[in-house]
Amino acid sequence: MFNIDNLVRKNIKELVPYSSAREEFTGNANIWLDANENPYKTNLNRYPDPYQLELKQSISKLKGVETDNIFIGNGSDEAIDLLFRAFCEPCQDKAFIFPPTYGMYEVSASINNIEVVKLDLIDNFELPSVEVIQDDIKSKGLLFICSPNNPTGTSYSLNSIREIANNFYGLVVVDEAYIDFSEEESAISLIKNIPNLVVLQTFSKAYGLAGARVGIAFANFDIIDVLNKIKPPYNINILSINAALEVLNDSKIKSQISNIKIERESLKTELLKLNNVANIYKSDANFLLVEFINSEFVFEKLINSGIIVRNRSSHIKNCLRITVGTQEENKQLLNVLKEIQS
Ligand SMILES: *Cc1c(COP(=O)(O)O)cnc(C)c1O
């Protein structure tokens, strides 16, 4: 049975959170003399809403999730760090990951002095069945499933996520940074019935706000409540809140996403014609994981032409991760690759 008290660290359970001026009085007033702000008006002279209610209401409408089930972080990276700090007892609980995957899970685990347990994916970067990992995950902590996975582009089914969550004592964190490019359904629909599930999304990728640092965690209220308690009081600034509100109502985003998906497939087709491309994995994200027969050579040559891709060859032999750019950028990339193919 899920009981938040069994999962939260003792010191966090006992924590008396900081109470900001903007929490002690909410409501309307004409004169605000409670937060030592400069009274001369600019767009930014007041502290932001500590709980970003207006932004959460917009997200709530779009995603069909109650505002109480939404947490906003300074990027999803902040949510990941807060999850460790709240739910992992250092030197005791564990972080479970399926490499190759997003590097921040391991870094955040190490910062928080949490041991990382690496679980094997099966062929084509698919998740193993729960029977295979059951004995390895008998510990509390966080288990990360990145779907679509960075850097492989693989999406995981809601069924496999559900199975793992039902067999894990800690919290399962499904990182959906690339969900807008995926054919797979979001795991948000599962949070109602799976109390130990956290779903992360972000404004950094499809929504074009990597510079604004806005990430979202969806989960049951017990979990959101703990994150709210330990976050820095004003973790999202007014400029970023407004940028996020604006982009949620921006009709261009949808067409950009579908363009990127079309570009992804045509880039893949063209890359496969090169004689030094050995394999391209199926991608549900806005990048391709491309195996070359000579990835180091290609990587260097691209840099010399002013084109930067992500070298993943230390994790996956001979692989480069290439973000899908504009049609023009992709064309230039292909031109350079054609010139240097052996
Ligand atoms: C890019 C990315 C993020 C985004 O992190 P932000 O802090 O929201 O910018 C999260 N998870 C994965 C897997 C990513 O690739």
The ligand as a Gaussian input file, in Angstrom:
#p B3LYP/6-31G(d) Opt

LIG

0 1
 C       16.531000      17.982000     -22.301000
 C       16.056000      17.010000     -21.296000
 C       15.434000      17.434000     -20.129000
 C       15.166000      18.880000     -19.942000
 O       15.590000      19.378000     -18.777000
 P       15.186000      20.884000     -18.455000
 O       15.888000      21.066000     -17.156000
 O       13.701000      20.933000     -18.334000
 O       15.705000      21.754000     -19.555000
 C       14.960000      16.491000     -19.228000
 N       15.097000      15.185000     -19.481000
 C       15.684000      14.745000     -20.594000
 C       15.762000      13.307000     -20.860000
 C       16.189000      15.640000     -21.525000
 O       16.793000      15.182000     -22.633000

